[in-house]
Amino acid sequence: MKQNVKVGLVQMSCTAAKEENLAKAISKVREAAEKGAEIVCLQELFTSLYFCDVEDYDNFLLAESIPGPSTTSLSEVAKELNVVIIASLFEKRTQGLYHNTTAVIDADGSYLGKYRKMHIPDDPGYYEKFYFTPGDMGYKVFKTRYATIGVLICWDQWYPEAARITSLMGAEILFFPTAIGWASSQDVGTNTEQYNAWQTIQRSHAVANGVHVVSVNRVGDEGPMKFWGGSFVANPFGTVLYQASHQDEEIHVEDIDLSKSDRYRTHWPFLRDRRIDSYGPITKRYIDED
């Protein structure tokens, strides 16, 4: 694998028109490729508005098979531009069974596989349990032309176990397609605290595992929600190499040196010193006294 990889982040706003969003995303993939991107990550559920703010059966009509129409279109673009595309989509697995799923397309246009979101939230404005069945494929890595990558999705960001397992499977970069924002009614202080927590937990995954983390969020106002953007790249010691704005669409390409992982893991050998013999209790929901 290459040691230096150029990673493209596409932070954009969406509309209610699915084909319009797909066309916009493809245009931005092209722009990222023109800037030298070799791997391009799109945000969570980029072909639609974030529909999980309500429980509405009509929204199931947005789902599609994977592979399917969107991956076919993206595969053509990936092959033409020689880029890897990470595409988060609403998957219809069969009648009545749906997932929040990310497809990975290699630089030759081939479909490498998919990851189904494991952790499904259910909070005011994020009623994902109404739509999505939790992933049943486990954690995944994908050996692309340019790097071995791991993909986790939004709510997965808050769980160190997910990042750890994916890293132990050989991921050189962790990608997090995301859709998260503030309620417009919240004050600035609350908003700042929420964003800082969101970024901090992901930077901690970079530190604990000695890998780069790339988080790509949507931006823009959708009903009572203001998606906070703030997409970023962190190096294997948690340093933020790039951070997008909270209000603008942005396309950014970051040159990542994969050899940094070896240096950080050697000088800060967290993987070496793991006491895997003592971690059995982590599989319990809660460790009660009795």
Secondary structure, DSSP 8 states (H G I E B T S, - for coil): --SEEEEEEEE----S-HHHHHHHHHHHHHHHHHTT-SEEEE-TTTTS--GGGS--GGGGGG-B-SSSHHHHHHHHHHHHHT-EEEEEEEEEEETTEEEEEEEEE-TTS-EEEEEE-----EETTEEGGGT-----S---EEE-SS-EEEE--GGGGG-HHHHHHHHHTT-SEEEEEE--EEETTS-HHHHHHHHHHHHHHHHHHHHHHT-EEEEEE-EEEETTEEEE---EEE-TT--EEEE--SSS-EEEEEEEETTHHHHHHHHS-TTTT--GGG-GGGGSS-----
